[in-house]
Amino acid sequence: MNELLDTFGLLAAAMLDDPLLTLANAVAWLDPLWETSDDDVYDEGDGVGMALCITRSAFPDIYAGAVERIRSGASEKELDSFICGEIGKRGIPLDNLEFLGYGIPLTACGIELSDPDLYAARVDLLPLVALFGIRPEPGHYNVEVPHCTYTAGRIIADSLVQQDDERLKQVGWALAWLFSCSGNTLIDFDDESMAEIPPLSWDENDLAFAIELIEEANGIIGDVNAGLKLLEVTPILFSALEANIQRTYKTIAKQKGKQDEPRIRLEWPPLITGGDGAAVPDPELLQLRRDAA
């Protein structure tokens, strides 16, 4: 055995004396997948092997960190936690390495207004959707959504998003989420709809697009929550929304099926911040608008 170890030592020393072999040894040690670019070098169910193949091209620094931990004797569970955590820091939520093989994981935030389960989970939406004529009934497997509701919702959302006041914009994003018209796939699609879309691959372009999509969706969801809260605590804004909904519905009805987008001038109350930090209507601006009318 000592002769075998001595032979190994002599060969290792001879290799390190040769610059080319030394470089080859470093490559083999630091980049065990250097000979392959395909993702079929791992066995089925080998989550770590699959993760190494994907991160080698998509996240070289994560790949290097994983290889370093493998050389240090890290367990599969530790590698799973490290790789998922590092990919999560890039804006892509990942709970398990097994999900890597299905493409870039994307979480849908959209809703379906005709689904009764929505209102069981989000009772806070009931007063808002009632303004649009949506009234879920217990025991029904489908919620009736009035004709042209999505058209009206889009028109009103667009009007609010174009306002100068950031708080009104947030209400606009809340309606854009409600009526699936934000322009962001993750906001406008629910889980069922997302399942029908081919997943994004881990190549450079798809990865950059996914990160941008997720970051935008996170920002929109923040505005959605703020907008829903503002409607809840600002009665005059809630009343203005109700009036604009009725105005929009009447305008759409007058078109009698015409496909042209109706042009509607919607009025929103000017808001200021009250002493308690809540948004309240600006009485001076309201009076100016009344005088102008």
VOPAGU-2260 file (C-alpha; in pm, 1 decimal, decimal comma):
REM VOPAGU-2260
SITE   aa  ch    i         X         Y         Z
SITE  MET   A    0       0,0       0,0       0,0
SITE  ASN   A    1     287,0     237,0      82,4
SITE  GLU   A    2     437,6     178,3    -262,4
SITE  LEU   A    3     101,5     262,8    -423,0
SITE  LEU   A    4      75,2     584,4    -222,9
SITE  ASP   A    5     434,9     670,6    -304,2
SITE  THR   A    6     364,7     615,6    -672,2
SITE  PHE   A    7      61,5     841,5    -652,2
SITE  GLY   A    8     268,7    1107,8    -480,1
SITE  LEU   A    9     538,4    1089,6    -743,9
SITE  LEU   A   10     286,2    1118,4   -1025,5
SITE  ALA   A   11     114,4    1414,6    -854,6
SITE  ALA   A   12     447,4    1588,4    -804,1
SITE  ALA   A   13     548,0    1526,8   -1164,6
SITE  MET   A   14     218,7    1664,4   -1288,6
SITE  LEU   A   15     255,7    1980,4   -1080,3
SITE  ASP   A   16     601,1    2033,5   -1229,4
SITE  ASP   A   17     440,8    2063,6   -1573,2
SITE  PRO   A   18     256,3    2399,0   -1622,3
SITE  LEU   A   19       7,8    2253,1   -1871,0
SITE  LEU   A   20     -78,8    1956,3   -1649,7
SITE  THR   A   21    -104,4    2187,9   -1348,8
SITE  LEU   A   22    -356,9    2399,6   -1536,7
SITE  ALA   A   23    -549,0    2087,0   -1642,0
SITE  ASN   A   24    -559,0    1971,8   -1280,1
SITE  ALA   A   25    -695,5    2308,9   -1169,0
SITE  VAL   A   26    -964,0    2299,3   -1437,7
SITE  ALA   A   27   -1070,0    1946,1   -1343,6
SITE  TRP   A   28   -1082,5    2043,4    -975,3
SITE  LEU   A   29   -1264,7    2375,1   -1012,3
SITE  ASP   A   30   -1487,7    2287,4   -1308,2
SITE  PRO   A   31   -1579,0    1916,5   -1305,3
SITE  LEU   A   32   -1819,9    1964,9   -1597,4
SITE  TRP   A   33   -1565,1    2133,7   -1822,4
SITE  GLU   A   34   -1595,9    1868,5   -2094,0
SITE  THR   A   35   -1969,6    1893,3   -2140,6
SITE  SER   A   36   -2228,2    2157,2   -2222,9
SITE  ASP   A   37   -2527,1    1923,2   -2236,3
SITE  ASP   A   38   -2772,2    1871,0   -1953,2
SITE  ASP   A   39   -2783,5    1490,9   -1988,9
SITE  VAL   A   40   -2481,9    1416,1   -1771,8
SITE  TYR   A   41   -2692,0    1358,9   -1460,9
SITE  ASP   A   42   -2917,7    1067,3   -1375,2
SITE  GLU   A   43   -3292,8    1110,6   -1344,4
SITE  GLY   A   44   -3370,2    1236,5    -996,5
SITE  ASP   A   45   -3020,2    1378,3    -950,9
SITE  GLY   A   46   -3120,7    1729,6    -850,9
SITE  VAL   A   47   -2766,8    1839,0    -766,3
SITE  GLY   A   48   -2628,3    1715,4   -1099,0
SITE  MET   A   49   -2900,2    1898,2   -1287,8
SITE  ALA   A   50   -2841,9    2213,8   -1082,0
SITE  LEU   A   51   -2468,5    2204,5   -1158,5
SITE  CYS   A   52   -2535,7    2177,9   -1531,8
SITE  ILE   A   53   -2781,5    2469,2   -1528,2
SITE  THR   A   54   -2587,5    2700,5   -1297,2
SITE  ARG   A   55   -2264,3    2640,9   -1488,6
SITE  SER   A   56   -2401,3    2844,2   -1780,4
SITE  ALA   A   57   -2670,3    3056,1   -1612,3
SITE  PHE   A   58   -2497,2    3141,9   -1282,7
SITE  PRO   A   59   -2122,2    3064,5   -1302,8
SITE  ASP   A   60   -2056,3    3210,7    -957,5
SITE  ILE   A   61   -2322,8    2990,1    -798,4
SITE  TYR   A   62   -2177,6    2691,1    -983,4
SITE  ALA   A   63   -1830,6    2771,4    -845,5
SITE  GLY   A   64   -1970,6    2803,9    -494,7
SITE  ALA   A   65   -2151,9    2471,0    -525,1
SITE  VAL   A   66   -1839,0    2291,9    -652,0
SITE  GLU   A   67   -1639,0    2440,6    -364,7
SITE  ARG   A   68   -1892,1    2302,1    -117,0
SITE  ILE   A   69   -1891,9    1962,1    -285,3
SITE  ARG   A   70   -1511,9    1946,8    -246,8
SITE  SER   A   71   -1558,5    2038,5     120,2
SITE  GLY   A   72   -1798,9    1748,7     174,7
SITE  ALA   A   73   -2131,3    1937,7     185,9
SITE  SER   A   74   -2442,2    1720,4     199,9
SITE  GLU   A   75   -2706,6    1715,6     -73,8
SITE  LYS   A   76   -2942,9    1903,7     157,0
SITE  GLU   A   77   -2681,7    2174,4     215,5
SITE  LEU   A   78   -2619,2    2207,0    -157,6
SITE  ASP   A   79   -2994,9    2229,7    -224,6
SITE  SER   A   80   -3028,1    2506,9      33,2
SITE  PHE   A   81   -2726,0    2697,0     -99,9
SITE  ILE   A   82   -2820,7    2684,5    -468,4
SITE  CYS   A   83   -3189,3    2765,9    -410,9
SITE  GLY   A   84   -3096,2    3050,8    -178,8
SITE  GLU   A   85   -2845,4    3202,7    -421,1
SITE  ILE   A   86   -3084,7    3181,4    -717,5
SITE  GLY   A   87   -3353,9    3336,3    -497,1
SITE  LYS   A   88   -3124,9    3633,9    -434,3
SITE  ARG   A   89   -3128,2    3697,9    -811,1
SITE  GLY   A   90   -3504,9    3750,8    -795,5
SITE  ILE   A   91   -3614,0    3400,7    -895,5
SITE  PRO   A   92   -3795,4    3215,3    -614,8
SITE  LEU   A   93   -3689,1    2849,3    -597,2
SITE  ASP   A   94   -3796,5    2607,9    -323,7
SITE  ASN   A   95   -3641,0    2287,8    -452,8
SITE  LEU   A   96   -3372,9    2192,8    -703,6
SITE  GLU   A   97   -3615,3    1955,1    -876,8
SITE  PHE   A   98   -3804,9    2255,8   -1016,5
SITE  LEU   A   99   -3499,0    2368,0   -1214,3
SITE  GLY   A  100   -3562,1    2106,3   -1481,4
SITE  TYR   A  101   -3898,2    2260,6   -1572,2
SITE  GLY   A  102   -3749,4    2593,2   -1678,8
SITE  ILE   A  103   -3742,5    2921,7   -1490,5
SITE  PRO   A  104   -4006,5    2907,1   -1215,3
SITE  LEU   A  105   -4258,6    3191,9   -1235,3
SITE  THR   A  106   -4531,8    3260,2    -981,8
SITE  ALA   A  107   -4866,7    3375,1   -1121,4
SITE  CYS   A  108   -5046,3    3646,2    -921,7
SITE  GLY   A  109   -5354,0    3684,6   -1141,0
SITE  ILE   A  110   -5715,1    3604,8   -1050,4
SITE  GLU   A  111   -6029,9    3487,2   -1226,3
SITE  LEU   A  112   -6336,8    3695,0   -1140,4
SITE  SER   A  113   -6576,0    3411,6   -1227,2
SITE  ASP   A  114   -6414,3    3176,4    -974,6
SITE  PRO   A  115   -6615,9    3158,2    -648,5
SITE  ASP   A  116   -6308,1    3037,5    -458,4
SITE  LEU   A  117   -6155,7    3381,7    -512,7
SITE  TYR   A  118   -6415,9    3550,3    -294,9
SITE  ALA   A  119   -6394,4    3284,8     -26,1
SITE  ALA   A  120   -6024,4    3362,4       3,2
SITE  ARG   A  121   -6049,8    3740,1     -56,2
SITE  VAL   A  122   -6367,8    3865,8     108,0
SITE  ASP   A  123   -6211,6    4212,5     108,0
SITE  LEU   A  124   -6274,7    4228,5    -267,3
SITE  LEU   A  125   -6652,2    4189,6    -237,2
SITE  PRO   A  126   -6737,3    4562,0    -188,3
SITE  LEU   A  127   -6515,2    4656,9    -482,3
SITE  VAL   A  128   -6641,7    4399,0    -732,4
SITE  ALA   A  129   -6999,9    4478,4    -629,4
SITE  LEU   A  130   -6950,6    4824,5    -781,3
SITE  PHE   A  131   -6903,4    4649,0   -1115,7
SITE  GLY   A  132   -7215,4    4435,6   -1068,5
SITE  ILE   A  133   -7031,3    4120,6    -962,0
SITE  ARG   A  134   -7217,3    3956,1    -672,4
SITE  PRO   A  135   -7107,8    3600,9    -586,6
SITE  GLU   A  136   -7387,5    3379,1    -455,5
SITE  PRO   A  137   -7327,6    3096,0    -206,2
SITE  GLY   A  138   -7334,8    2747,0    -352,4
SITE  HIS   A  139   -7280,5    2852,3    -713,4
SITE  TYR   A  140   -6992,8    2699,1    -909,1
SITE  ASN   A  141   -6951,2    3005,7   -1127,4
SITE  VAL   A  142   -6978,8    3378,3   -1064,1
SITE  GLU   A  143   -7158,8    3583,7   -1325,9
SITE  VAL   A  144   -6950,4    3870,5   -1458,4
SITE  PRO   A  145   -7160,2    4135,3   -1640,7
SITE  HIS   A  146   -7100,9    4196,2   -2008,4
SITE  CYS   A  147   -6830,5    4453,8   -2082,6
SITE  THR   A  148   -6702,7    4447,9   -1723,1
SITE  TYR   A  149   -6347,2    4384,5   -1836,3
SITE  THR   A  150   -6369,7    4666,2   -2091,0
SITE  ALA   A  151   -6496,4    4908,4   -1827,1
SITE  GLY   A  152   -6235,0    4792,9   -1577,7
SITE  ARG   A  153   -5955,9    4847,7   -1827,4
SITE  ILE   A  154   -6079,9    5197,5   -1916,5
SITE  ILE   A  155   -6101,5    5302,6   -1552,1
SITE  ALA   A  156   -5766,8    5144,5   -1463,0
SITE  ASP   A  157   -5598,3    5328,4   -1752,1
SITE  SER   A  158   -5751,2    5657,8   -1638,6
SITE  LEU   A  159   -5623,4    5613,7   -1283,1
SITE  VAL   A  160   -5274,6    5502,1   -1383,6
SITE  GLN   A  161   -5238,8    5820,6   -1591,1
SITE  GLN   A  162   -5310,7    6046,2   -1291,9
SITE  ASP   A  163   -5029,0    6253,6   -1141,6
SITE  ASP   A  164   -5109,5    6151,1    -784,9
SITE  GLU   A  165   -4914,4    5835,9    -702,0
SITE  ARG   A  166   -5196,5    5713,8    -475,8
SITE  LEU   A  167   -5448,1    5726,0    -759,7
SITE  LYS   A  168   -5199,5    5538,7    -976,1
SITE  GLN   A  169   -5191,0    5267,0    -711,1
SITE  VAL   A  170   -5569,7    5234,6    -727,0
SITE  GLY   A  171   -5530,8    5205,9   -1102,9
SITE  TRP   A  172   -5286,3    4918,7   -1060,6
SITE  ALA   A  173   -5529,9    4752,9    -820,9
SITE  LEU   A  174   -5796,0    4759,6   -1092,2
SITE  ALA   A  175   -5544,1    4650,6   -1355,2
SITE  TRP   A  176   -5474,3    4343,9   -1140,8
SITE  LEU   A  177   -5844,8    4286,2   -1081,2
SITE  PHE   A  178   -5924,5    4292,5   -1454,5
SITE  SER   A  179   -5602,3    4132,5   -1582,2
SITE  CYS   A  180   -5490,9    4431,8   -1788,2
SITE  SER   A  181   -5160,5    4537,6   -1630,9
SITE  GLY   A  182   -4952,5    4418,4   -1924,4
SITE  ASN   A  183   -4741,3    4196,6   -1697,9
SITE  THR   A  184   -4799,8    3823,8   -1756,0
SITE  LEU   A  185   -4747,3    3730,1   -1391,8
SITE  ILE   A  186   -5007,7    3984,7   -1280,0
SITE  ASP   A  187   -5262,6    3911,7   -1552,8
SITE  PHE   A  188   -5244,5    3529,3   -1556,5
SITE  ASP   A  189   -5355,6    3283,7   -1289,0
SITE  ASP   A  190   -5189,8    2947,2   -1223,6
SITE  GLU   A  191   -5410,2    2764,3   -1472,6
SITE  SER   A  192   -5333,6    3009,9   -1752,8
SITE  MET   A  193   -4960,4    3010,6   -1674,5
SITE  ALA   A  194   -4953,1    2631,2   -1703,7
SITE  GLU   A  195   -5048,0    2663,6   -2071,2
SITE  ILE   A  196   -4749,0    2886,6   -2152,3
SITE  PRO   A  197   -4419,8    2717,5   -2251,3
SITE  PRO   A  198   -4170,6    2779,3   -1968,2
SITE  LEU   A  199   -3874,1    3008,7   -2013,5
SITE  SER   A  200   -3539,7    2834,2   -2053,8
SITE  TRP   A  201   -3226,2    2908,1   -1853,8
SITE  ASP   A  202   -3048,3    3080,2   -2143,8
SITE  GLU   A  203   -2917,2    3433,0   -2103,8
SITE  ASN   A  204   -3201,8    3616,9   -2280,4
SITE  ASP   A  205   -3484,1    3426,1   -2110,8
SITE  LEU   A  206   -3316,8    3466,9   -1774,1
SITE  ALA   A  207   -3283,0    3844,0   -1811,8
SITE  PHE   A  208   -3645,4    3868,2   -1924,5
SITE  ALA   A  209   -3768,0    3655,8   -1632,4
SITE  ILE   A  210   -3584,1    3865,7   -1374,9
SITE  GLU   A  211   -3724,8    4187,3   -1525,2
SITE  LEU   A  212   -4075,5    4036,3   -1532,8
SITE  ILE   A  213   -4056,4    3927,3   -1168,7
SITE  GLU   A  214   -3920,4    4261,8   -1048,5
SITE  GLU   A  215   -4195,8    4449,8   -1231,1
SITE  ALA   A  216   -4462,9    4214,8   -1093,6
SITE  ASN   A  217   -4336,5    4261,4    -737,5
SITE  GLY   A  218   -4361,7    4638,0    -777,4
SITE  ILE   A  219   -4712,0    4615,9    -919,3
SITE  ILE   A  220   -4831,5    4389,5    -637,3
SITE  GLY   A  221   -4704,3    4644,4    -386,5
SITE  ASP   A  222   -4909,5    4913,4    -563,2
SITE  VAL   A  223   -5212,0    4681,7    -581,1
SITE  ASN   A  224   -5214,3    4628,5    -205,4
SITE  ALA   A  225   -5169,6    5000,0    -139,2
SITE  GLY   A  226   -5447,1    5088,5    -385,1
SITE  LEU   A  227   -5695,1    4843,3    -233,5
SITE  LYS   A  228   -5620,7    4980,0     113,0
SITE  LEU   A  229   -5667,7    5338,7      -6,4
SITE  LEU   A  230   -6010,7    5255,1    -148,1
SITE  GLU   A  231   -6105,0    5090,9     178,6
SITE  VAL   A  232   -6019,2    5391,9     395,8
SITE  THR   A  233   -6116,6    5678,7     160,3
SITE  PRO   A  234   -6495,8    5688,6     116,9
SITE  ILE   A  235   -6496,3    5983,6    -125,5
SITE  LEU   A  236   -6259,8    5797,1    -358,0
SITE  PHE   A  237   -6473,2    5484,4    -334,9
SITE  SER   A  238   -6779,8    5693,6    -425,1
SITE  ALA   A  239   -6595,4    5856,1    -716,6
SITE  LEU   A  240   -6503,2    5511,2    -843,6
SITE  GLU   A  241   -6866,4    5401,5    -824,0
SITE  ALA   A  242   -6980,3    5708,1   -1018,7
SITE  ASN   A  243   -6714,3    5656,6   -1286,6
SITE  ILE   A  244   -6809,1    5292,0   -1322,3
SITE  GLN   A  245   -7170,4    5384,0   -1387,3
SITE  ARG   A  246   -7062,6    5653,6   -1634,3
SITE  THR   A  247   -6840,3    5406,3   -1816,7
SITE  TYR   A  248   -7109,5    5136,9   -1830,8
SITE  LYS   A  249   -7360,4    5384,0   -1975,7
SITE  THR   A  250   -7113,2    5502,6   -2240,1
SITE  ILE   A  251   -7034,1    5145,9   -2344,1
SITE  ALA   A  252   -7405,8    5063,9   -2365,0
SITE  LYS   A  253   -7464,1    5359,4   -2599,2
SITE  GLN   A  254   -7211,5    5216,3   -2843,6
SITE  LYS   A  255   -7445,8    4923,8   -2911,2
SITE  GLY   A  256   -7174,6    4673,4   -2991,5
SITE  LYS   A  257   -6934,0    4904,7   -3175,2
SITE  GLN   A  258   -6575,0    4791,4   -3141,9
SITE  ASP   A  259   -6426,5    5140,9   -3113,3
SITE  GLU   A  260   -6279,4    5221,3   -2772,4
SITE  PRO   A  261   -6515,9    5467,4   -2599,9
SITE  ARG   A  262   -6373,6    5804,7   -2502,8
SITE  ILE   A  263   -6480,4    5892,7   -2152,1
SITE  ARG   A  264   -6368,5    6182,3   -1933,8
SITE  LEU   A  265   -6343,8    6048,2   -1580,2
SITE  GLU   A  266   -6307,3    6274,8   -1278,1
SITE  TRP   A  267   -6111,6    6176,4    -967,1
SITE  PRO   A  268   -6108,6    6369,4    -637,4
SITE  PRO   A  269   -5781,8    6549,5    -556,0
SITE  LEU   A  270   -5626,2    6402,9    -241,1
SITE  ILE   A  271   -5407,2    6543,6      32,4
SITE  THR   A  272   -5255,0    6376,7     337,4
SITE  GLY   A  273   -5450,7    6434,3     657,0
SITE  GLY   A  274   -5312,0    6481,2    1007,6
SITE  ASP   A  275   -5328,0    6107,6    1075,5
SITE  GLY   A  276   -5136,2    6029,3     755,8
SITE  ALA   A  277   -5445,2    5908,8     571,2
SITE  ALA   A  278   -5545,7    6034,1     226,3
SITE  VAL   A  279   -5833,4    6280,3     235,2
SITE  PRO   A  280   -5995,6    6495,0     -35,2
SITE  ASP   A  281   -5851,0    6840,9     -90,7
SITE  PRO   A  282   -6148,6    7074,8     -18,7
SITE  GLU   A  283   -6000,3    7373,6    -204,8
SITE  LEU   A  284   -5938,7    7180,2    -524,3
SITE  LEU   A  285   -6280,8    7019,0    -498,7
SITE  GLN   A  286   -6441,5    7364,7    -477,4
SITE  LEU   A  287   -6239,6    7488,2    -775,3
SITE  ARG   A  288   -6364,5    7195,6    -979,0
SITE  ARG   A  289   -6723,7    7265,2    -872,8
SITE  ASP   A  290   -6686,1    7631,2    -969,0
SITE  ALA   A  291   -6536,8    7536,4   -1306,0
SITE  ALA   A  292   -6827,1    7300,1   -1372,0
